[in-house]
């Protein structure tokens, strides 16, 4: 699969994930985190703010992979 196609698919998957994750994180913050002390709130809000990255790291890595993996079967790259 070409890198351009992977980027399109990955972007759509990321948007879908964030559309689901954001309301869930907001609901959690509104119901549970608001009842904790302020220093704990700060840590939890920071964790919720970056937690979406970890499930998407494999997807981002897949999207950024070079097209060169298919070139190994076709021989060395040709000059353009």
FIMIDREN-287481 format. One record per atom (N, C-alpha, C, CB): atom name; residue in one letter; residue number from 1; z, x, y. Coordinates in nm, 4 decimals. Glycine has a CB too. Layout:
BEGIN
+-------+--------+-----+----------+----------+----------+
: atome : residu : num :       up :     east :    north :
+-------+--------+-----+----------+----------+----------+
:    CA :      A : NUM :        Z :        X :        Y :
...
+-------+--------+-----+----------+----------+----------+
This chain:
BEGIN
+-------+--------+-----+----------+----------+----------+
: atome : residu : num :       up :     east :    north :
+-------+--------+-----+----------+----------+----------+
:     N :      X :   1 :   0.0000 :   0.0852 :  -0.1169 :
:    CA :      X :   1 :   0.0000 :   0.0000 :   0.0000 :
:     C :      X :   1 :   0.0000 :   0.0901 :   0.1235 :
:    CB :      X :   1 :   0.1227 :  -0.0971 :  -0.0004 :
:     N :      X :   2 :  -0.0780 :   0.0528 :   0.2209 :
:    CA :      X :   2 :  -0.0875 :   0.1318 :   0.3431 :
:     C :      X :   2 :   0.0391 :   0.1170 :   0.4269 :
:    CB :      X :   2 :  -0.2104 :   0.0900 :   0.4247 :
:     N :      X :   3 :   0.0663 :   0.2201 :   0.5046 :
:    CA :      X :   3 :   0.1863 :   0.2205 :   0.5888 :
:     C :      X :   3 :   0.1834 :   0.1041 :   0.6884 :
:    CB :      X :   3 :   0.1987 :   0.3547 :   0.6642 :
:     N :      X :   4 :   0.0689 :   0.0733 :   0.7378 :
:    CA :      X :   4 :   0.0570 :  -0.0361 :   0.8348 :
:     C :      X :   4 :   0.0973 :  -0.1695 :   0.7718 :
:    CB :      X :   4 :  -0.0872 :  -0.0446 :   0.8890 :
:     N :      X :   5 :   0.0561 :  -0.1924 :   0.6482 :
:    CA :      X :   5 :   0.0922 :  -0.3156 :   0.5777 :
:     C :      X :   5 :   0.2415 :  -0.3182 :   0.5483 :
:    CB :      X :   5 :   0.0119 :  -0.3290 :   0.4467 :
:     N :      X :   6 :   0.2966 :  -0.2034 :   0.5054 :
:    CA :      X :   6 :   0.4411 :  -0.1964 :   0.4800 :
:     C :      X :   6 :   0.5193 :  -0.2247 :   0.6064 :
:    CB :      X :   6 :   0.4799 :  -0.0591 :   0.4242 :
:     N :      X :   7 :   0.4714 :  -0.1752 :   0.7196 :
:    CA :      X :   7 :   0.5403 :  -0.1993 :   0.8465 :
:     C :      X :   7 :   0.5397 :  -0.3472 :   0.8830 :
:    CB :      X :   7 :   0.4756 :  -0.1180 :   0.9582 :
:     N :      X :   8 :   0.4289 :  -0.4133 :   0.8609 :
:    CA :      X :   8 :   0.4209 :  -0.5567 :   0.8894 :
:     C :      X :   8 :   0.5179 :  -0.6345 :   0.8008 :
:    CB :      X :   8 :   0.2770 :  -0.6080 :   0.8689 :
:     N :      X :   9 :   0.5146 :  -0.6073 :   0.6706 :
:    CA :      X :   9 :   0.6032 :  -0.6773 :   0.5772 :
:     C :      X :   9 :   0.7494 :  -0.6476 :   0.6108 :
:    CB :      X :   9 :   0.5720 :  -0.6364 :   0.4311 :
:     N :      X :  10 :   0.7801 :  -0.5207 :   0.6365 :
:    CA :      X :  10 :   0.9168 :  -0.4824 :   0.6687 :
:     C :      X :  10 :   0.9676 :  -0.5471 :   0.7961 :
:    CB :      X :  10 :   0.9264 :  -0.3337 :   0.6811 :
:     N :      X :  11 :   0.8824 :  -0.5573 :   0.8954 :
:    CA :      X :  11 :   0.9216 :  -0.6209 :   1.0211 :
:     C :      X :  11 :   0.9549 :  -0.7683 :   0.9994 :
:    CB :      X :  11 :   0.8098 :  -0.6067 :   1.1255 :
:     N :      X :  12 :   0.8754 :  -0.8362 :   0.9212 :
:    CA :      X :  12 :   0.9003 :  -0.9774 :   0.8928 :
:     C :      X :  12 :   1.0314 :  -0.9941 :   0.8158 :
:    CB :      X :  12 :   0.7828 :  -1.0379 :   0.8129 :
:     N :      X :  13 :   1.0544 :  -0.9075 :   0.7165 :
:    CA :      X :  13 :   1.1788 :  -0.9147 :   0.6388 :
:     C :      X :  13 :   1.2996 :  -0.8843 :   0.7278 :
:    CB :      X :  13 :   1.1742 :  -0.8159 :   0.5194 :
:     N :      X :  14 :   1.2876 :  -0.7842 :   0.8157 :
:    CA :      X :  14 :   1.3983 :  -0.7519 :   0.9058 :
:     C :      X :  14 :   1.4312 :  -0.8676 :   0.9985 :
:    CB :      X :  14 :   1.3651 :  -0.6283 :   0.9877 :
:     N :      X :  15 :   1.3292 :  -0.9289 :   1.0548 :
:    CA :      X :  15 :   1.3531 :  -1.0429 :   1.1434 :
:     C :      X :  15 :   1.4207 :  -1.1572 :   1.0689 :
:    CB :      X :  15 :   1.2218 :  -1.0911 :   1.2050 :
:     N :      X :  16 :   1.3751 :  -1.1854 :   0.9472 :
:    CA :      X :  16 :   1.4370 :  -1.2918 :   0.8672 :
:     C :      X :  16 :   1.5835 :  -1.2589 :   0.8375 :
:    CB :      X :  16 :   1.3592 :  -1.3126 :   0.7351 :
:     N :      X :  17 :   1.6112 :  -1.1337 :   0.8018 :
:    CA :      X :  17 :   1.7481 :  -1.0928 :   0.7728 :
:     C :      X :  17 :   1.8366 :  -1.1091 :   0.8955 :
:    CB :      X :  17 :   1.7515 :  -0.9480 :   0.7240 :
:     N :      X :  18 :   1.7891 :  -1.0653 :   1.0101 :
:    CA :      X :  18 :   1.8698 :  -1.0719 :   1.1319 :
:     C :      X :  18 :   1.8903 :  -1.2163 :   1.1762 :
:    CB :      X :  18 :   1.8038 :  -0.9912 :   1.2443 :
:     N :      X :  19 :   1.7910 :  -1.3008 :   1.1540 :
:    CA :      X :  19 :   1.8053 :  -1.4428 :   1.1885 :
:     C :      X :  19 :   1.9155 :  -1.5072 :   1.1047 :
:    CB :      X :  19 :   1.6716 :  -1.5177 :   1.1675 :
:     N :      X :  20 :   1.9334 :  -1.4601 :   0.9826 :
:    CA :      X :  20 :   2.0410 :  -1.5117 :   0.8972 :
:     C :      X :  20 :   2.1733 :  -1.4411 :   0.9284 :
:    CB :      X :  20 :   2.0048 :  -1.4937 :   0.7478 :
:     N :      X :  21 :   2.1694 :  -1.3088 :   0.9454 :
:    CA :      X :  21 :   2.2907 :  -1.2297 :   0.9657 :
:     C :      X :  21 :   2.3610 :  -1.2634 :   1.0971 :
:    CB :      X :  21 :   2.2571 :  -1.0820 :   0.9625 :
:     N :      X :  22 :   2.2880 :  -1.2757 :   1.2040 :
:    CA :      X :  22 :   2.3492 :  -1.2950 :   1.3358 :
:     C :      X :  22 :   2.4373 :  -1.4202 :   1.3420 :
:    CB :      X :  22 :   2.2409 :  -1.3037 :   1.4420 :
:     N :      X :  23 :   2.3897 :  -1.5376 :   1.2990 :
:    CA :      X :  23 :   2.4794 :  -1.6544 :   1.3035 :
:     C :      X :  23 :   2.6007 :  -1.6399 :   1.2106 :
:    CB :      X :  23 :   2.4019 :  -1.7802 :   1.2661 :
:     N :      X :  24 :   2.5821 :  -1.5752 :   1.0961 :
:    CA :      X :  24 :   2.6962 :  -1.5541 :   1.0065 :
:     C :      X :  24 :   2.7995 :  -1.4623 :   1.0711 :
:    CB :      X :  24 :   2.6492 :  -1.4947 :   0.8723 :
:     N :      X :  25 :   2.7548 :  -1.3563 :   1.1345 :
:    CA :      X :  25 :   2.8465 :  -1.2645 :   1.2021 :
:     C :      X :  25 :   2.9172 :  -1.3339 :   1.3186 :
:    CB :      X :  25 :   2.7707 :  -1.1405 :   1.2525 :
:     N :      X :  26 :   2.8432 :  -1.4161 :   1.3930 :
:    CA :      X :  26 :   2.9048 :  -1.4891 :   1.5040 :
:     C :      X :  26 :   3.0078 :  -1.5899 :   1.4545 :
:    CB :      X :  26 :   2.7978 :  -1.5604 :   1.5863 :
:     N :      X :  27 :   2.9781 :  -1.6580 :   1.3442 :
:    CA :      X :  27 :   3.0730 :  -1.7545 :   1.2887 :
:     C :      X :  27 :   3.1994 :  -1.6832 :   1.2406 :
:    CB :      X :  27 :   3.0085 :  -1.8336 :   1.1727 :
:     N :      X :  28 :   3.1826 :  -1.5692 :   1.1747 :
:    CA :      X :  28 :   3.2980 :  -1.4910 :   1.1300 :
:     C :      X :  28 :   3.3802 :  -1.4452 :   1.2486 :
:    CB :      X :  28 :   3.2531 :  -1.3701 :   1.0470 :
:     N :      X :  29 :   3.3145 :  -1.3962 :   1.3507 :
:    CA :      X :  29 :   3.3850 :  -1.3485 :   1.4695 :
:     C :      X :  29 :   3.4597 :  -1.4618 :   1.5385 :
:    CB :      X :  29 :   3.2871 :  -1.2834 :   1.5669 :
:     N :      X :  30 :   3.3985 :  -1.5771 :   1.5435 :
:    CA :      X :  30 :   3.4617 :  -1.6911 :   1.6117 :
:     C :      X :  30 :   3.5797 :  -1.7452 :   1.5328 :
:    CB :      X :  30 :   3.3598 :  -1.8024 :   1.6347 :
:     N :      X :  31 :   3.5703 :  -1.7449 :   1.4012 :
:    CA :      X :  31 :   3.6761 :  -1.8081 :   1.3225 :
:     C :      X :  31 :   3.7898 :  -1.7134 :   1.2866 :
:    CB :      X :  31 :   3.6179 :  -1.8651 :   1.1969 :
:     N :      X :  32 :   3.7603 :  -1.5918 :   1.2483 :
:    CA :      X :  32 :   3.8638 :  -1.5018 :   1.1959 :
:     C :      X :  32 :   3.9033 :  -1.3907 :   1.2931 :
:    CB :      X :  32 :   3.8163 :  -1.4400 :   1.0671 :
:     N :      X :  33 :   3.8051 :  -1.3266 :   1.3501 :
:    CA :      X :  33 :   3.8331 :  -1.2076 :   1.4306 :
:     C :      X :  33 :   3.9061 :  -1.2429 :   1.5596 :
:    CB :      X :  33 :   3.7037 :  -1.1342 :   1.4629 :
:     N :      X :  34 :   3.8792 :  -1.3587 :   1.6149 :
:    CA :      X :  34 :   3.9422 :  -1.3956 :   1.7423 :
:     C :      X :  34 :   4.0932 :  -1.4138 :   1.7296 :
:    CB :      X :  34 :   3.8801 :  -1.5234 :   1.7958 :
:     N :      X :  35 :   4.1442 :  -1.4226 :   1.6078 :
:    CA :      X :  35 :   4.2879 :  -1.4420 :   1.5859 :
:     C :      X :  35 :   4.3624 :  -1.3107 :   1.5623 :
:    CB :      X :  35 :   4.3098 :  -1.5342 :   1.4678 :
:     N :      X :  36 :   4.2921 :  -1.1994 :   1.5664 :
:    CA :      X :  36 :   4.3541 :  -1.0695 :   1.5406 :
:     C :      X :  36 :   4.3894 :  -1.0010 :   1.6727 :
:    CB :      X :  36 :   4.2600 :  -0.9797 :   1.4565 :
:     N :      X :  37 :   4.4736 :  -0.8986 :   1.6679 :
:    CA :      X :  37 :   4.5069 :  -0.8237 :   1.7908 :
:     C :      X :  37 :   4.3830 :  -0.7552 :   1.8502 :
:    CB :      X :  37 :   4.6158 :  -0.7179 :   1.7612 :
:     N :      X :  38 :   4.3889 :  -0.7276 :   1.9778 :
:    CA :      X :  38 :   4.2738 :  -0.6725 :   2.0509 :
:     C :      X :  38 :   4.2188 :  -0.5416 :   1.9929 :
:    CB :      X :  38 :   4.3125 :  -0.6496 :   2.1937 :
:     N :      X :  39 :   4.3019 :  -0.4449 :   1.9558 :
:    CA :      X :  39 :   4.2438 :  -0.3208 :   1.8995 :
:     C :      X :  39 :   4.1696 :  -0.3459 :   1.7679 :
:    CB :      X :  39 :   4.3545 :  -0.2164 :   1.8766 :
:     N :      X :  40 :   4.2228 :  -0.4351 :   1.6868 :
:    CA :      X :  40 :   4.1570 :  -0.4699 :   1.5609 :
:     C :      X :  40 :   4.0251 :  -0.5413 :   1.5906 :
:    CB :      X :  40 :   4.2493 :  -0.5592 :   1.4726 :
:     N :      X :  41 :   4.0257 :  -0.6286 :   1.6893 :
:    CA :      X :  41 :   3.9030 :  -0.6981 :   1.7288 :
:     C :      X :  41 :   3.7945 :  -0.5991 :   1.7680 :
:    CB :      X :  41 :   3.9307 :  -0.7941 :   1.8447 :
:     N :      X :  42 :   3.8306 :  -0.4984 :   1.8453 :
:    CA :      X :  42 :   3.7323 :  -0.3996 :   1.8906 :
:     C :      X :  42 :   3.6674 :  -0.3293 :   1.7716 :
:    CB :      X :  42 :   3.7986 :  -0.2962 :   1.9837 :
:     N :      X :  43 :   3.7483 :  -0.2900 :   1.6743 :
:    CA :      X :  43 :   3.6958 :  -0.2220 :   1.5562 :
:     C :      X :  43 :   3.6071 :  -0.3167 :   1.4751 :
:    CB :      X :  43 :   3.8113 :  -0.1683 :   1.4688 :
:     N :      X :  44 :   3.6529 :  -0.4389 :   1.4555 :
:    CA :      X :  44 :   3.5762 :  -0.5341 :   1.3758 :
:     C :      X :  44 :   3.4441 :  -0.5726 :   1.4431 :
:    CB :      X :  44 :   3.6594 :  -0.6589 :   1.3502 :
:     N :      X :  45 :   3.4457 :  -0.5898 :   1.5737 :
:    CA :      X :  45 :   3.3207 :  -0.6204 :   1.6449 :
:     C :      X :  45 :   3.2219 :  -0.5035 :   1.6337 :
:    CB :      X :  45 :   3.3497 :  -0.6518 :   1.7942 :
:     N :      X :  46 :   3.2741 :  -0.3818 :   1.6421 :
:    CA :      X :  46 :   3.1862 :  -0.2647 :   1.6269 :
:     C :      X :  46 :   3.1269 :  -0.2602 :   1.4864 :
:    CB :      X :  46 :   3.2638 :  -0.1340 :   1.6561 :
:     N :      X :  47 :   3.2094 :  -0.2867 :   1.3861 :
:    CA :      X :  47 :   3.1595 :  -0.2877 :   1.2482 :
:     C :      X :  47 :   3.0549 :  -0.3969 :   1.2266 :
:    CB :      X :  47 :   3.2753 :  -0.3071 :   1.1505 :
:     N :      X :  48 :   3.0812 :  -0.5155 :   1.2777 :
:    CA :      X :  48 :   2.9819 :  -0.6229 :   1.2659 :
:     C :      X :  48 :   2.8534 :  -0.5891 :   1.3405 :
:    CB :      X :  48 :   3.0394 :  -0.7541 :   1.3190 :
:     N :      X :  49 :   2.8668 :  -0.5164 :   1.4495 :
:    CA :      X :  49 :   2.7495 :  -0.4803 :   1.5284 :
:     C :      X :  49 :   2.6570 :  -0.3819 :   1.4601 :
:    CB :      X :  49 :   2.7925 :  -0.4237 :   1.6579 :
:     N :      X :  50 :   2.7128 :  -0.2972 :   1.3724 :
:    CA :      X :  50 :   2.6277 :  -0.1999 :   1.3046 :
:     C :      X :  50 :   2.6102 :  -0.2295 :   1.1558 :
:    CB :      X :  50 :   2.6849 :  -0.0617 :   1.3218 :
:     N :      X :  51 :   2.6810 :  -0.3263 :   1.1023 :
:    CA :      X :  51 :   2.6764 :  -0.3547 :   0.9582 :
:     C :      X :  51 :   2.5386 :  -0.3991 :   0.9117 :
:    CB :      X :  51 :   2.7779 :  -0.4614 :   0.9232 :
:     N :      X :  52 :   2.4592 :  -0.4576 :   0.9972 :
:    CA :      X :  52 :   2.3264 :  -0.5049 :   0.9557 :
:     C :      X :  52 :   2.2331 :  -0.3900 :   0.9212 :
:    CB :      X :  52 :   2.2642 :  -0.5898 :   1.0655 :
:     N :      X :  53 :   2.2643 :  -0.2709 :   0.9704 :
:    CA :      X :  53 :   2.1768 :  -0.1565 :   0.9469 :
:     C :      X :  53 :   2.1790 :  -0.1135 :   0.8004 :
:    CB :      X :  53 :   2.2176 :  -0.0398 :   1.0361 :
:     N :      X :  54 :   2.2975 :  -0.1148 :   0.7380 :
:    CA :      X :  54 :   2.3112 :  -0.0601 :   0.6031 :
:     C :      X :  54 :   2.2289 :  -0.1328 :   0.4976 :
:    CB :      X :  54 :   2.4543 :  -0.0627 :   0.5631 :
:     N :      X :  55 :   2.2233 :  -0.2656 :   0.4946 :
:    CA :      X :  55 :   2.1360 :  -0.3288 :   0.3958 :
:     C :      X :  55 :   1.9872 :  -0.3061 :   0.4239 :
:    CB :      X :  55 :   2.1643 :  -0.4770 :   0.3907 :
:     N :      X :  56 :   1.9535 :  -0.2766 :   0.5492 :
:    CA :      X :  56 :   1.8129 :  -0.2596 :   0.5844 :
:     C :      X :  56 :   1.7655 :  -0.1141 :   0.5756 :
:    CB :      X :  56 :   1.7894 :  -0.3116 :   0.7236 :
:     N :      X :  57 :   1.8552 :  -0.0195 :   0.5509 :
:    CA :      X :  57 :   1.8145 :   0.1210 :   0.5438 :
:     C :      X :  57 :   1.7091 :   0.1479 :   0.4360 :
:    CB :      X :  57 :   1.9357 :   0.2074 :   0.5181 :
:     N :      X :  58 :   1.7208 :   0.0936 :   0.3143 :
:    CA :      X :  58 :   1.6146 :   0.1169 :   0.2161 :
:     C :      X :  58 :   1.4796 :   0.0586 :   0.2610 :
:    CB :      X :  58 :   1.6545 :   0.0566 :   0.0816 :
:     N :      X :  59 :   1.4846 :  -0.0553 :   0.3268 :
:    CA :      X :  59 :   1.3611 :  -0.1167 :   0.3761 :
:     C :      X :  59 :   1.2973 :  -0.0293 :   0.4840 :
:    CB :      X :  59 :   1.3891 :  -0.2580 :   0.4315 :
:     N :      X :  60 :   1.3775 :   0.0210 :   0.5752 :
:    CA :      X :  60 :   1.3254 :   0.1065 :   0.6815 :
:     C :      X :  60 :   1.2670 :   0.2346 :   0.6224 :
:    CB :      X :  60 :   1.4361 :   0.1398 :   0.7836 :
:     N :      X :  61 :   1.3344 :   0.2892 :   0.5229 :
:    CA :      X :  61 :   1.2827 :   0.4087 :   0.4556 :
:     C :      X :  61 :   1.1492 :   0.3799 :   0.3877 :
:    CB :      X :  61 :   1.3841 :   0.4603 :   0.3524 :
:     N :      X :  62 :   1.1395 :   0.2659 :   0.3223 :
:    CA :      X :  62 :   1.0153 :   0.2266 :   0.2554 :
:     C :      X :  62 :   0.9022 :   0.2084 :   0.3566 :
:    CB :      X :  62 :   1.0362 :   0.0968 :   0.1755 :
:     N :      X :  63 :   0.9348 :   0.1490 :   0.4707 :
:    CA :      X :  63 :   0.8334 :   0.1265 :   0.5731 :
:     C :      X :  63 :   0.7799 :   0.2582 :   0.6294 :
:    CB :      X :  63 :   0.8906 :   0.0411 :   0.6856 :
:     N :      X :  64 :   0.8656 :   0.3590 :   0.6395 :
:    CA :      X :  64 :   0.8264 :   0.4847 :   0.7012 :
:     C :      X :  64 :   0.7636 :   0.5847 :   0.6062 :
:    CB :      X :  64 :   0.9435 :   0.5463 :   0.7645 :
:     N :      X :  65 :   0.7539 :   0.5496 :   0.4798 :
:    CA :      X :  65 :   0.6961 :   0.6409 :   0.3811 :
:     C :      X :  65 :   0.5506 :   0.6709 :   0.4155 :
:    CB :      X :  65 :   0.7065 :   0.5813 :   0.2392 :
:     N :      X :  66 :   0.5093 :   0.7943 :   0.3940 :
:    CA :      X :  66 :   0.3711 :   0.8340 :   0.4216 :
:     C :      X :  66 :   0.2755 :   0.7711 :   0.3216 :
:    CB :      X :  66 :   0.3573 :   0.9865 :   0.4185 :
:     N :      X :  67 :   0.1519 :   0.7546 :   0.3642 :
:    CA :      X :  67 :   0.0468 :   0.7081 :   0.2738 :
:     C :      X :  67 :   0.0073 :   0.8184 :   0.1774 :
:    CB :      X :  67 :  -0.0757 :   0.6604 :   0.3528 :
:     N :      X :  68 :   0.0549 :   0.9404 :   0.1986 :
:    CA :      X :  68 :   0.0189 :   1.0564 :   0.1186 :
:     C :      X :  68 :   0.0578 :   1.0455 :  -0.0272 :
:    CB :      X :  68 :   0.0811 :   1.1769 :   0.1760 :
:     N :      X :  69 :   0.1469 :   0.9535 :  -0.0635 :
:    CA :      X :  69 :   0.1861 :   0.9404 :  -0.2035 :
:     C :      X :  69 :   0.0671 :   0.8995 :  -0.2899 :
:    CB :      X :  69 :   0.2995 :   0.8384 :  -0.2178 :
:     N :      X :  70 :  -0.0271 :   0.8268 :  -0.2332 :
:    CA :      X :  70 :  -0.1472 :   0.7875 :  -0.3063 :
:     C :      X :  70 :  -0.2511 :   0.9000 :  -0.3071 :
:    CB :      X :  70 :  -0.2073 :   0.6607 :  -0.2449 :
:     N :      X :  71 :  -0.2427 :   0.9914 :  -0.2102 :
:    CA :      X :  71 :  -0.3404 :   1.0993 :  -0.1982 :
:     C :      X :  71 :  -0.3241 :   1.2046 :  -0.3072 :
:    CB :      X :  71 :  -0.3287 :   1.1645 :  -0.0622 :
:     N :      X :  72 :  -0.2064 :   1.2157 :  -0.3663 :
:    CA :      X :  72 :  -0.1841 :   1.3174 :  -0.4685 :
:     C :      X :  72 :  -0.2773 :   1.2975 :  -0.5873 :
:    CB :      X :  72 :  -0.0387 :   1.3149 :  -0.5150 :
:     N :      X :  73 :  -0.3103 :   1.1757 :  -0.6204 :
:    CA :      X :  73 :  -0.3998 :   1.1465 :  -0.7322 :
:     C :      X :  73 :  -0.5464 :   1.1731 :  -0.6941 :
:    CB :      X :  73 :  -0.3823 :   1.0000 :  -0.7774 :
:     N :      X :  74 :  -0.5752 :   1.1741 :  -0.5653 :
:    CA :      X :  74 :  -0.7137 :   1.1899 :  -0.5195 :
:     C :      X :  74 :  -0.7482 :   1.3331 :  -0.4822 :
:    CB :      X :  74 :  -0.7389 :   1.1005 :  -0.4013 :
:     N :      X :  75 :  -0.6538 :   1.4257 :  -0.4964 :
:    CA :      X :  75 :  -0.6814 :   1.5643 :  -0.4623 :
:     C :      X :  75 :  -0.6324 :   1.5964 :  -0.3231 :
:    CB :      X :  75 :  -0.8297 :   1.5934 :  -0.4735 :
:     N :      X :  76 :  -0.6646 :   1.7186 :  -0.2749 :
:    CA :      X :  76 :  -0.6168 :   1.7596 :  -0.1423 :
:     C :      X :  76 :  -0.6854 :   1.6784 :  -0.0332 :
:    CB :      X :  76 :  -0.6412 :   1.9103 :  -0.1198 :
:     N :      X :  77 :  -0.6171 :   1.6644 :   0.0813 :
:    CA :      X :  77 :  -0.6776 :   1.5896 :   0.1924 :
:     C :      X :  77 :  -0.8024 :   1.6595 :   0.2442 :
:    CB :      X :  77 :  -0.5767 :   1.5718 :   0.3065 :
:     N :      X :  78 :  -0.8984 :   1.5808 :   0.2821 :
:    CA :      X :  78 :  -1.0246 :   1.6316 :   0.3346 :
:     C :      X :  78 :  -1.0167 :   1.6440 :   0.4857 :
:    CB :      X :  78 :  -1.1416 :   1.5401 :   0.2942 :
:     N :      X :  79 :  -1.0776 :   1.7489 :   0.5439 :
:    CA :      X :  79 :  -1.0786 :   1.7615 :   0.6902 :
:     C :      X :  79 :  -1.1631 :   1.6491 :   0.7514 :
:    CB :      X :  79 :  -1.1337 :   1.9011 :   0.7335 :
:     N :      X :  80 :  -1.1236 :   1.6091 :   0.8705 :
:    CA :      X :  80 :  -1.1963 :   1.5005 :   0.9371 :
:     C :      X :  80 :  -1.2815 :   1.5527 :   1.0485 :
:    CB :      X :  80 :  -1.1007 :   1.3964 :   0.9908 :
+-------+--------+-----+----------+----------+----------+
